[in-house]
Amino acid sequence: MADENYETSRFSLLPEGCIANIVSFTSPKDACRAAAVSLLVKSAAESDTVWERFLPPDYGEIVSGSNSPVAAYSTKKELYFLLCDSPLLLDGGKMSFRLDKSTGKKCYMMCSRELQITWADNSMYWTWTSLPDSRFAEVAELQSVCWLEIRAIFKVQMLSPGTVYEAYLVFKLNEEHDGFDCSSEASIKLVRENGTEIGNEMTSSIFIVPPTQRRLIWRRRRRRSLPGQINADNRISCIRRDGWFEIELGNFFIGEGDQFDAQIEFLEIEHHNWKRGLIVEGIELRPKHF
């Protein structure tokens, strides 16, 4: 304990600018912890020098191009947490942007209007509605289909390099939902501009039913001998802090300078049973936490 206090006191003897430079090479979480060491370190750890390093290089362009108002801020640390807690709408409201709080990496969600949804332009199968708890102006609501296919294409240059990203379908199920007893398929394919694929396509089996209904559906599936047994390898949905549900569709890595498209699919086209009641807000990309 004495040695630890001695090292802390020696660190506090450094010039504030030097301390700020050191802290800027850590992480947002470490900077917040460092602020508790002493008043001098707190001043350095909360300086714009530190928090501008945690913001993405193009944060100014992102903020100035936002279609939603950005709350007033007086420091880069305030801006950082604003971008973590209050997603911005970009590209005419087609995309939302925020920062991952623990890493400062970029997170994007593509709205349902920008997704490629089979038969989305036919009101017999899909309708468009507004919900007060959605960040987007409208969401897609499934009326009835037996062929469910949803695709998103992201250009990875917009994301943070050196990062493993996970893709999530963000959705709800209305009270009359039906037809999701069977497993669905999720896949991610990485494609260069010339159309060549990078690596192998990643596919997985998923169940979008909420946790409260899993046991009921498992019993129903046993009685009906339905294919696609729910097991430990299946991904299952969970509720988000914003009240929506999400389910992971897969992940991929972006290296420095990578330029390709991430093609993300969610589909159920094997069982041909009729499905209804799915409400899609969008598909989100965010850093994987290890």
N, C-alpha and C positions, 0 to 999 in steps of 0.2 A: 504493500500500500504506500509506503514511504517513497519507494522508487517511482511508482506511478505518479505520485504528487510532484516529485522532483522533475520528471519528464514534462508534465503538464505545465509547470511553472517556467521551465526553459522554453517551451513552445510559445508561451505567452510573451516572452521577451522579444520575439521576432517583430519586425515592422508589420503594421496592419496589412499593407499591400502584399507583403510576402505571404502572410497567413491566408489572405484571400486567394492568392494564386494557387497555393497548395490545396485548399479546400475545393477549388473549382475543378480539380482533377479527381474528385471523389464522386459521390452521387447525391441527389437531393435528400435522401434519407440521412446520409452521413453528415451533410451540411446542417440539417436540423439538429442532429445530436451534438455536433461541434459547438453550436450556439450556447450550449449549457455549460461549457468549460469555464468561461470568464466573460466579462463585459467586452474586453478587447476582441476576443475570438468571436463573440456574438456579433459585434459590429462588422467584422470581416466576413463571417459566414452568411450574413444577410445582405451583403453588398451587391450592387448590380454587376460587379465583376464576376462574382460567383454564379449568380442566377442567369445571367445572359449566356454563360457557357452551357447551362442545362437546357436552355431553349433551343429548338431546332434552328439551323442556320438561316432558314427562310421564314422565320416566324413573322417578321414584319410584313412580308408579302401576303402571308396567310391572313393575318389580322386585318390588313387594309382591304383585302378582297372578300371579307366576310359579309354575308347577306343578313346576318343577325347582329344586333348591337353588342358591342363589347363594353362591359362595365368599366367605370373609371378606375385607374390604378396609378400609384405614385412610384412604385418600385418594380423591378424585374421579378422579384419574388412574388409580389402580388399578382403580376401578370401570369406567372407560371401556374399558380394555383387556380386562377380564373380559368385558364385553358384546360386544367385538369377536371374542374368541377362543373364547368358550363360549356358544353359542346357548341361549336360555331357551325352555322350553316354556310356551305360554300357552293359555288357553281350553280347559282340560281336556286338554292335549296335542294339540290339533287344529292348532296353529300354532306355528312357531318364530320367534324374534326375535333379531336381533343388530344391531350397528352396523357400518357400513362404516368400516374403520380409517382411511382417508385423509381422509374427509369428516365422519364422525359421523352420516351420514344413516341412517335406519331401513331395515332389510332384513327381509322376512318370507318364510317358506315355509309354504304350505298343504299339510297332509298329504294323502295319497292318499284317505283315508276321507272327507275333506271335498270332494274333487273330484267333479264330475258325470261319471261314467264309464258309458257305455252298456253295459248287461248286467252291471254289476259285482256285482249281487245273485244272479247265476246261476253256480254253481260249475263248470258246463260251460265257461264262457268266462273267468271270472276267479276267482282264489282269493286269500285273505288269509293272509299269513305274517309271521313276525318274523325280522328279520335283526340280528345283533349290531352291525353298522356303521351302522345307521340311527338317526337321532335320534328317530324316532317308534316307537310300540309295534308297529305293523304296516305293511306295504306291500302294494300290489296287484301280483299276478303274473298275466300274461296266459297263459291256457291255449291258447285258439284262437278267433280271430274273423276275419271277413272285413270287418267294419265297425268300424273303430277310431275312437272319438270320446271325447275327454277335454276337460272344460271347468272353468275356475276363475273365480269372480267375487269380486273384491276391491273393498271400499269404499275409495276413495282418501283419505278423511279420516284414515285411520290412518297414512298415509305422510308423508314430509317434503316440505313445499311447496317450490316453486321448483326442482324437480328433474326431470330426465329419468330415468325408470325403465325398466329392461329386464326382460322376463319370460323365465324359463328353465324348461324341463322338466328335472327331475332324475331320473335313471333308471339302470338297468343292463340288460344283456342276458345271460340265462343261457346255458349252453353249448349248449343245444338250440334257440336262437332261430332263427327262419326267417321269411321273408316280407317282409323289410324292404328288398328290392332296389329297390322303387319309391319315388318321392318321396312325402312326406307334406305336408300343408298346415298352416300356422300362421296364426292371425289374432288381432287385438286390436280390440275394438269398445268405444267409450266411450259409456255410456248414462246419461242423467239419470233421476231418480226417476219422471218421467212417461212414460218409455219412449222419449223422443226421443234420437236418436243425435247425438253431437258429432263433426263432421267425417266423414271417410270411413273405412271399415273398412280396416285395414292387413292385407294377406295376403302370405305368402311361401312359397316352396317349400323344404323342408328334408329332409335325410337324417340319420337318427339312428345310422347304422352308425358304429362306432368307427374312428379313423384307420387302424388296422392292417388293416382289411378293405376300405378304399375301392377300392384297385387291383384286388383280387380281384372285387369286385362290379361294377366298371366293365367288366372283361373278360367276366363272366357276362352282363351286360346287353347288351353288343355281340353276343354269340352268340345271345341270345334276342330281340334287337331290341325291348327293353322301352321303353315311353314314359318321359318324365321324366328326360332326360339329366342326369347330374351335370356342373355347370359352375361357373364362378367366382361366379355369382349365388346358388347354393344355399348355405344355411347348413348347417354340418356340426358334429357333436358334438366335444367335447373332454373330457378327464378333469379332475376337480376335485381339490383338495388332500385332500378327505375320502375319495377313492377312488371316488366315484360319477362318472357322466358327466352332462354337461349340454348342452343345445342352446338357443340363443336363439330365442324365439318372436315377438319384436317389442319395440317400445318406445313410450312415450307420455310426455307432459309434464304435470306437476301444478303449477298456479299457486296463489298465495295464495287461500285461501277456496274452492277448487274442491270441489264435492260431486257426484260421479258414481260409477258402477260401471265398473270395467275388466273386461270379459268376454274371457277369454283361452281360445283353443281350439287343440287339437292333434288333427288327424284325418287319416285315410286311408280314404276311402269311394268312391274312383273306380275303383280297379283290381280290387276284390273278390277279391283273392287272400288265402288264409288266412295268418294271422300268429300267431306264438307266441313266448314267451320274454322279453317285455318286462316289466321290474320297475320300477314307478313309486313313487318316494319322495314326490314332490310337485311343486308349481310355485312357484318363488321369484321375488320381486321385489326388485331391488337397483338402486342408482344406476348410471347409465352413466358410465364413465370416459372422458373425452375426451383 
